[in-house]
Amino acid sequence: MRHIAYRLSMSLLVITSLLVSQGVYAKQPQPARKLHDESGGYRWILDIDAAFIRVDKNLFGNDRAVYGEHSDYWYESALTFGGSALWDFNLAGNIYADLAGLYTGSARYNAGGGNINNKYINRLDFYQAAIGWQSGDLFDIGRNALRISVGQQKFTLGTGFLIWNGGTNGGSRGDTWIAPNQTWRLTGLVDLAIGDDYQINVFYLSPNDSPDTRTQLGGINLEFTLDENATFGVTYIDIFDSNDKTRENTRTYAFRYSSKPLGENSLAISSEYAFQNRPNTQGDQNAWYIEPIWHFGGPANVRLSYRFASFEEGWDPLYYGGSDWGTWYQGEYLGEFILTNENLESHQARLVFNPVSDWTINVIYYYFLVHNLNRGQFANAQSRMTERSLAQEVDLIAEYHVTEQLSLTFEAVFALPEEGGKQWSGGDELTTQGLASISYSF
């Protein structure tokens, strides 16, 4: 596949050259991976996370029969440490570098059964090792409008429907819920903003997965600001090499649209449609979601939303994730530990409010259905499935922001199987889960 990688690298250079040569004004991109400021110098990186999780009647009371072990409680912890630096060369732009390590520790079996052979985990890994160049005031096209970087670092797209988590969590790495392994093993990124209305990202990614599948993917992402209240995005992703032959040559085409048709602090709409061609497996699949969100405002800043999402049988979930509850791990129990985004339909209703300034309360309801019975992730059901209705889940989440750096999270989760879920899991009891976590960022 060297010729494919070569063509991709040449495409990056050509696209970058063409865009720079236009000489148009461009604003500074705002990627989520930025860890340094514009003033130059050095900055320490220190993030500490710990969580204690208790589950009762795991997998609707049938986890020992399915996994061979029983999960009732476990502990997760993560420490990210390192530093970042930026050197400003005035008209020659600036260079930045990020270097960080990651310690993870966990004890006992989690609810998903993925660490049956790794009951106690303590490990140290590289988290980030990247270097990049920003254009500064070079070319007179706007401050840091062009950004080029390589190495092990984060890269995300949109809400995380397709691309967010570059690393694998759980199994021999532990920390399924905290999920600290988010960086890609190797990246080559070009970001460019054109005016106030266009953002272009060209990317090469190799995931930090476990076990290592030596997967490589590349693509391009375009974001358009239609007006001050609407944006439109187009993404193309090509998995051009992988030891997992079911994934190799998978091509994904996605279209995103978000708007606030009535202006700020009222109705907002978020949506995405993705088409996938998988020549080595199922052929063509679709995935999509739509989510209207109502902002009622007031002293409690009340928000109410409904989301429907659909993932066809054989859909490759790629590397989804997200920065918000339920996006795109759908449910703090079922989405985090039991289900994946394939052969699945979901309804989500969500209420968010701030009773006082330091607290955020989420009440989230899910109703899950199987897209095609006895197929995909439900092919190995405990008994033949005859009903599409899978399960319901309610998440009660309270976040206390003690300071800007320190936050506490408390959860109470209830998951109840429907008839299809009973047939699939072999269990018929109410699963409950409680969680307490602490997070500190220096």
Secondary structure, 3 states (H helix, E strand, C coil): CHHHHHHHHHHHHHHHHHHHHCCCCECCCCCCCCCCCCCCEEEEEEEEEEEEEEEECHHHHCHHHHHCCCCCEEEEEEEEEEEEEEEECHHHCEEEEEEEEEEEEEECCCCCCCCCCCCEEEEEEEEEEEEEEECCCHHHCCCCCEEEEEEEECCCCCCCCCECCCECCCHHHCCCCCCCCCCEEEEEEEEEEEECCEEEEEEEEECECCCCCCCEEEEEEEEEEEECCEEEEEEEEEEEECCCCCCCCEEEEEEEEEECCCCCCCEEEEEEEEEEEECCCCEEEEEEEEEEEEEEECCCCEEEEEEEEEECCCCCCCECCCCECCECCCCCCHHHHHCCCCCEEEEEEEEEECCCCCEEEEEEEEEEEECCCCCHHHCCCCCCCCCCEEEEEEEEEEEEECCCCEEEEEEEEEEEECHHHHHHHCCCCCEEEEEEEEEEEC
